[in-house]
Amino acid sequence: MMYNKLFLGFLIFIQLASCQGKRETGFVLEKKKLYYNSKEIELGMPVEKFTDAMGMFDRIVIDSSGGKIIKNYYWKTKLIKLNKHSDNDYYIITKFKKNAATGQIVEDTESYDKIENLEDIISKYGKYDSIEEIKSPLRIEKLFIWDELGVSLSAYPETNIVGNIFIQTLHLTKSRELDLGLVKNLEEERGLPLTEETKEKRKNDKWFFNRRPKKEYAGNFTFNGKTINLKKAGYTGWEKAIKGLGIVGSDYYPPGDSPQWSRWIRVHSDMYITFERFSNMDEYNWGEPSKENMGQIDCMQSIVIWWYKTD
């Protein structure tokens, strides 16, 4: 009898050890908790603790937004407004008119125009009646990027607390036609100066490119015991991926968005996960790389684990 009990206990120990040994690698969402390679991670934890599970990040990108000043100049009797953003070197003039039927003051949509300097307007219409200055709050964002892993996270700079986690499953260059200035465009080949539109596009494209990991995440993602491998799912594996995770029903439709283009999990009151799709398999590909160069793509573009906070 004692032998049987010992043998039974040994079998239970072996089974438990086997279950623990088979714990899924990569990201695991289980019982409202998130893990990476069996180590628990969470939004709101210090970045230093996060690196215990993910390893040391490759680089940090610090971005700022806001802090802009908008000035509005008003000529009340002449029904004119002049608008100036601090990052623009021009003014926008808007004229208004009185609706003959209702008597209401409405915008004259045909009067919208760019003005180079304020003095020209003042010389034409006289001194403005009032000026309004609006300043947007400055927000600093710090991004920690794991280039080889294909993962980045945003953090609050003052505290180094993890905000949102971004898992790149399709590289940015496969979903967007980028102008990084690496290849001369037609203007440059002809020796012509770059247009303002080209300069602005290059600036924005470089900004997006620098914020993204250099590689794609090609590991596992597990949801409630169902696992997919993003690399094996491939570039046409959107349907395979969401079926593999068991998130095909209407319970996972994103609110206020097309269910064809993402899936959405409300983990708990603070944490949400969005699975974003990219497809170039329709007839349109505006702003996307050539299908001839990329081939057909219909896959998971990214997984975003985000923290819902109203402050």
C-alpha positions in Angstrom: 0.0 0.0 0.0 2.8 2.4 0.9 4.6 1.6 -2.4 1.4 2.4 -4.3 1.0 5.8 -2.6 4.7 6.6 -3.2 4.3 5.6 -6.9 1.1 7.7 -7.3 2.8 10.7 -5.7 5.8 10.3 -8.1 3.4 10.2 -11.1 1.7 13.4 -10.0 5.1 15.1 -9.5 6.2 14.1 -13.0 2.9 15.4 -14.5 3.2 18.7 -12.7 6.9 19.1 -13.8 5.9 18.2 -17.4 3.1 20.9 -17.4 5.5 23.5 -16.1 8.1 22.5 -18.6 5.6 22.9 -21.4 4.6 26.4 -20.5 4.4 28.4 -23.7 7.3 30.7 -24.6 6.7 34.2 -25.9 3.8 36.3 -24.8 1.1 34.5 -22.8 -2.2 36.0 -21.7 -3.7 33.7 -19.1 -6.3 34.4 -16.4 -6.1 38.1 -16.9 -2.3 38.0 -16.4 0.4 38.7 -19.0 3.7 36.8 -19.2 6.8 36.7 -21.4 8.8 33.5 -21.3 7.0 32.5 -18.1 7.8 35.8 -16.3 4.9 38.0 -15.4 4.9 41.5 -16.9 2.3 44.2 -16.6 1.4 47.7 -17.6 2.3 50.2 -14.9 5.4 48.3 -13.7 8.9 50.0 -13.7 10.8 49.6 -16.9 13.7 48.1 -14.9 11.5 45.2 -13.8 10.2 44.8 -17.3 13.7 44.2 -18.6 14.1 41.3 -16.1 11.7 39.4 -18.4 12.4 40.9 -21.8 16.2 41.4 -21.5 17.9 44.8 -22.0 16.5 47.1 -24.7 18.6 48.1 -27.7 17.8 51.9 -27.7 15.7 54.7 -26.4 13.8 57.2 -28.4 12.5 60.4 -26.7 9.7 62.3 -28.5 7.8 65.3 -27.6 4.4 66.5 -28.7 2.3 69.4 -28.0 3.8 72.6 -26.7 2.6 74.4 -29.8 1.3 78.0 -29.8 -1.6 78.9 -31.9 -2.4 82.6 -32.4 -5.7 83.9 -33.7 -6.0 87.5 -34.9 -9.5 88.9 -35.2 -10.9 91.8 -37.2 -14.4 91.8 -35.8 -16.1 94.5 -37.9 -14.5 93.2 -41.1 -15.3 89.5 -40.2 -11.8 88.3 -40.7 -9.7 85.8 -38.8 -5.9 85.2 -39.2 -4.5 81.9 -37.8 -0.8 81.2 -37.1 0.7 77.9 -35.8 4.1 78.1 -34.2 5.5 75.4 -36.5 4.3 77.2 -39.7 6.0 80.1 -41.4 2.7 81.4 -42.9 -0.7 82.6 -41.8 -4.1 81.3 -42.8 -6.8 83.9 -43.5 -10.4 83.1 -43.1 -13.3 85.5 -44.0 -16.8 85.3 -42.7 -20.1 86.6 -44.0 -23.7 87.1 -42.8 -26.2 84.6 -44.0 -28.9 86.7 -45.7 -31.7 84.3 -44.7 -30.8 83.6 -41.1 -28.6 86.5 -40.2 -26.0 84.1 -38.7 -22.3 84.7 -39.3 -20.9 81.8 -41.3 -17.5 81.0 -42.8 -16.9 82.1 -46.4 -15.3 78.8 -47.6 -14.0 80.4 -50.8 -11.9 82.9 -48.9 -9.5 80.4 -47.3 -5.9 81.5 -48.2 -2.3 81.5 -47.1 -0.6 84.8 -46.2 3.2 85.2 -45.9 3.3 88.0 -43.3 1.1 89.8 -40.9 2.2 93.3 -42.0 0.5 92.8 -45.4 -2.9 92.1 -43.8 -2.5 95.0 -41.4 -1.7 97.4 -44.2 -4.8 96.3 -46.0 -7.4 96.0 -43.2 -5.9 98.0 -40.4 -4.9 96.9 -36.9 -6.6 93.8 -35.7 -9.2 94.2 -32.9 -8.0 91.3 -30.7 -5.5 88.4 -30.5 -6.0 85.0 -28.9 -3.1 82.8 -27.9 -3.6 79.1 -27.3 -0.8 76.9 -26.0 -1.1 73.1 -26.0 0.5 71.2 -23.1 3.9 69.7 -23.8 4.0 65.9 -23.6 7.2 63.9 -23.4 7.2 60.2 -24.5 10.1 57.8 -24.0 10.2 54.7 -26.1 12.2 51.6 -25.2 12.9 49.5 -28.3 14.0 45.9 -28.6 15.1 45.9 -32.3 15.9 42.3 -32.6 12.8 41.1 -30.8 10.5 43.4 -32.6 9.0 45.0 -29.5 8.8 48.5 -28.0 7.1 50.1 -25.1 6.2 53.6 -24.2 6.9 54.9 -20.7 6.2 58.0 -18.6 9.6 59.8 -18.5 9.2 61.2 -15.0 8.7 57.7 -13.4 9.9 55.2 -16.1 6.6 53.4 -15.7 5.5 51.1 -18.6 2.6 52.5 -20.6 1.8 50.7 -23.8 3.5 47.6 -25.3 3.8 47.5 -29.1 4.6 44.1 -30.8 5.6 44.6 -34.5 4.5 41.5 -36.4 4.8 43.2 -39.9 7.6 45.6 -40.5 6.6 49.2 -41.3 8.3 49.1 -44.7 6.0 46.3 -45.9 2.8 48.3 -45.1 3.8 51.9 -46.0 5.7 53.5 -48.9 8.5 55.3 -47.1 10.7 58.1 -48.4 13.8 58.0 -46.1 16.0 59.9 -48.5 18.0 56.8 -49.3 17.1 56.8 -53.0 17.1 60.0 -55.1 13.6 61.0 -56.4 12.9 62.5 -59.8 13.5 66.0 -58.5 16.9 65.2 -57.2 17.9 63.3 -60.3 17.1 66.4 -62.4 19.1 68.6 -60.0 15.9 70.4 -58.8 15.3 71.5 -55.1 13.0 69.3 -53.1 9.4 70.5 -52.7 8.1 71.3 -49.3 5.7 68.3 -49.6 8.7 66.0 -50.2 10.6 67.5 -47.3 7.6 67.1 -45.0 7.0 63.5 -46.1 10.7 62.5 -45.5 10.6 64.1 -42.1 7.5 62.3 -41.1 8.6 59.0 -42.6 11.9 59.1 -40.8 10.1 59.9 -37.5 7.8 56.8 -37.9 10.7 54.6 -39.0 12.9 55.6 -36.0 10.1 54.7 -33.6 9.7 51.2 -34.8 11.8 48.1 -34.1 14.2 47.1 -36.9 12.8 43.5 -37.0 9.5 41.7 -36.8 8.4 39.7 -33.7 8.4 36.1 -34.9 7.7 34.3 -31.7 4.6 32.8 -30.0 1.5 34.5 -28.7 -0.9 32.5 -26.4 -4.4 33.5 -25.4 -6.3 31.3 -22.9 -4.3 28.2 -23.8 -4.4 28.7 -27.6 -1.0 29.5 -29.2 0.0 30.8 -32.6 3.5 31.3 -33.9 3.6 34.6 -35.9 6.4 33.5 -38.2 4.6 30.3 -39.1 1.4 32.2 -39.7 3.2 34.1 -42.4 2.3 37.1 -44.5 -1.1 35.8 -45.5 -2.0 34.3 -42.2 -4.6 36.7 -40.7 -7.5 34.3 -40.7 -5.2 31.5 -39.5 -3.9 33.6 -36.7 -7.3 34.8 -35.3 -8.7 31.3 -35.6 -5.7 29.9 -33.9 -6.2 32.3 -31.0 -9.9 31.7 -30.9 -10.8 35.4 -31.3 -13.1 35.1 -34.4 -16.5 35.9 -32.8 -18.3 39.2 -32.4 -17.1 39.3 -28.8 -13.7 40.5 -30.2 -15.0 43.1 -32.6 -13.4 46.5 -31.9 -15.9 49.1 -30.8 -16.6 51.8 -33.4 -14.4 50.2 -36.0 -14.6 47.7 -38.9 -14.3 44.2 -37.5 -12.5 43.2 -40.7 -9.4 45.2 -39.7 -8.7 44.3 -36.1 -9.6 42.2 -33.0 -10.0 43.6 -29.5 -9.7 42.0 -26.1 -10.7 43.8 -22.9 -8.5 42.0 -20.4 -9.7 44.0 -17.4 -10.6 47.6 -16.6 -7.1 49.0 -17.3 -5.6 46.6 -19.9 -6.7 46.0 -23.5 -5.1 44.2 -26.4 -5.7 45.1 -30.1 -4.7 42.8 -32.9 -4.3 44.9 -36.0 -4.5 43.6 -39.6 -2.8 44.7 -42.8 -3.9 43.6 -46.3 -2.9 44.7 -49.7 -5.1 42.1 -51.4 -7.7 44.6 -52.7 -7.4 46.7 -55.8 -6.2 49.8 -53.9 -2.7 50.3 -52.5 -2.5 54.1 -52.1 0.6 54.9 -50.0 1.6 51.2 -49.8 4.6 49.5 -51.3 4.2 47.9 -54.8 2.5 44.5 -54.7 4.9 43.4 -57.4 7.7 44.0 -54.9 6.1 42.8 -51.7 3.7 40.1 -53.0 0.3 39.5 -51.4 0.0 40.4 -47.7 -2.9 39.7 -45.4 -1.6 39.2 -41.9 -1.4 40.5 -38.4 0.4 43.9 -38.6 0.9 44.4 -34.9 -0.3 43.6 -31.4 -0.8 46.5 -29.1 -1.2 46.0 -25.3 -2.5 49.3 -24.0 -3.4 50.9 -20.8 -6.7 52.7 -20.7 -6.3 55.8 -18.6 -8.4 59.0 -18.8 -5.8 61.3 -17.2 
